[in-house]
Amino acid sequence: MLYHIKNLKKIYKGRTVLDLPELIIEKNKIYGILGPNGSGKTTLLSILSFLEAPSRGTVFYRGSPVVFSEKHLHALRQEVVLVDQHPIMFSTSVYKNIEFALKIRKVPLKDRCQIIKDVLEQVGMLEFINADAKNLSGGETQRVAVARALACFPKVMIFDEPTASVDKSSQLAVEKIIQELYSEKNISVIMSTHNMVQASRLVHKKIFLLNGHHVDSFV
Ligand SMILES: Nc1ncnc2c1ncn2[C@@H]1O[C@H](COP(=O)(O)OP(=O)(O)OP(=O)(O)O)[C@@H](O)[C@H]1O
């Protein structure tokens, strides 16, 4: 079991936006979190990637209860990475954007170049290695963001609406990459999406959220 959530609540200014008595997420699968605007998808993904603490309840990760304090979260954030819907790129080359992630994880200088080439190759973006990351299209930016996350050798990758702001061909390219992360790299994937058709072709398990509650389906 990858995650086991028990009696979780997230409360903002007195309003409960997530209320999950129990939720289990198994490893080595692609999960889709589905729900309308404001249903709590991003909030759940932030908690699963250890960037937000629940207001109440416990998150077990690989069998251990997570202590949401900076000291304890450091190691967990090395193996679980979130790829944001609008990834932030620094105004420098694609190479340096990925290198920055390696630098903060203290990857030795001599290893960085090969890792960066490898991950860009995996997402089909090697030819952009020296391009200015600020000039990339939405789809290209998503792929570099995936490469940057992959450079940290994660066990779990979490995507917030990975194809919401890209065109159709980039959408299929990103879906293919997600499929390969799972099938070739044994990375567990959790992604939110509005797109039911996308979920049907890509994910193994769906989690439906409605007003912060886990429901069996929307019908
Ligand atoms: N930092 C915050 N402070 C106050 N309220 C918040 C905060 N973050 C989220 N919310 C509220 O929590 C609810 C759930 O938001 P969340 O972003 O998780 O939903 P979502 O399903 O991801 O929506 P969308 O599909 O529009 O991205 C919303 O009503 C939102 O306004």
PDBQT file of the ligand as one rigid body, heavy atoms in Angstrom, charges set to zero:
ROOT
HETATM    1  N1  LIG A 301      -5.172  28.327   0.531  1.00  0.00    +0.000 N 
HETATM    2  C1  LIG A 301      -6.503  28.282   0.540  1.00  0.00    +0.000 A 
HETATM    3  N2  LIG A 301      -7.217  29.100   1.343  1.00  0.00    +0.000 NA
HETATM    4  C2  LIG A 301      -8.570  29.088   1.365  1.00  0.00    +0.000 A 
HETATM    5  N3  LIG A 301      -9.319  28.238   0.600  1.00  0.00    +0.000 NA
HETATM    6  C3  LIG A 301      -8.662  27.407  -0.220  1.00  0.00    +0.000 A 
HETATM    7  C4  LIG A 301      -7.245  27.389  -0.300  1.00  0.00    +0.000 A 
HETATM    8  N4  LIG A 301      -6.877  26.436  -1.211  1.00  0.00    +0.000 NA
HETATM    9  C5  LIG A 301      -8.018  25.908  -1.676  1.00  0.00    +0.000 A 
HETATM   10  N5  LIG A 301      -9.100  26.489  -1.090  1.00  0.00    +0.000 N 
HETATM   11  C6  LIG A 301     -10.498  26.155  -1.333  1.00  0.00    +0.000 C 
HETATM   12  O1  LIG A 301     -10.621  24.755  -1.190  1.00  0.00    +0.000 OA
HETATM   13  C7  LIG A 301     -11.548  24.237  -2.144  1.00  0.00    +0.000 C 
HETATM   14  C8  LIG A 301     -10.891  23.135  -2.926  1.00  0.00    +0.000 C 
HETATM   15  O2  LIG A 301      -9.888  23.715  -3.749  1.00  0.00    +0.000 OA
HETATM   16  P1  LIG A 301      -8.972  22.853  -4.722  1.00  0.00    +0.000 P 
HETATM   17  O3  LIG A 301      -8.056  23.816  -5.416  1.00  0.00    +0.000 OA
HETATM   18  O4  LIG A 301      -8.364  21.742  -3.969  1.00  0.00    +0.000 OA
HETATM   19  O5  LIG A 301     -10.051  22.263  -5.739  1.00  0.00    +0.000 OA
HETATM   20  P2  LIG A 301      -9.831  21.624  -7.168  1.00  0.00    +0.000 P 
HETATM   21  O6  LIG A 301     -10.739  20.460  -7.259  1.00  0.00    +0.000 OA
HETATM   22  O7  LIG A 301      -8.396  21.388  -7.417  1.00  0.00    +0.000 OA
HETATM   23  O8  LIG A 301     -10.353  22.783  -8.126  1.00  0.00    +0.000 OA
HETATM   24  P3  LIG A 301      -9.908  23.166  -9.631  1.00  0.00    +0.000 P 
HETATM   25  O9  LIG A 301     -10.389  22.049 -10.507  1.00  0.00    +0.000 OA
HETATM   26  O10 LIG A 301     -10.644  24.456  -9.875  1.00  0.00    +0.000 OA
HETATM   27  O11 LIG A 301      -8.417  23.340  -9.638  1.00  0.00    +0.000 OA
HETATM   28  C9  LIG A 301     -12.003  25.426  -2.995  1.00  0.00    +0.000 C 
HETATM   29  O12 LIG A 301     -13.250  25.856  -2.538  1.00  0.00    +0.000 OA
HETATM   30  C10 LIG A 301     -10.919  26.450  -2.755  1.00  0.00    +0.000 C 
HETATM   31  O13 LIG A 301     -11.449  27.747  -2.858  1.00  0.00    +0.000 OA
ENDROOT
TORSDOF 0
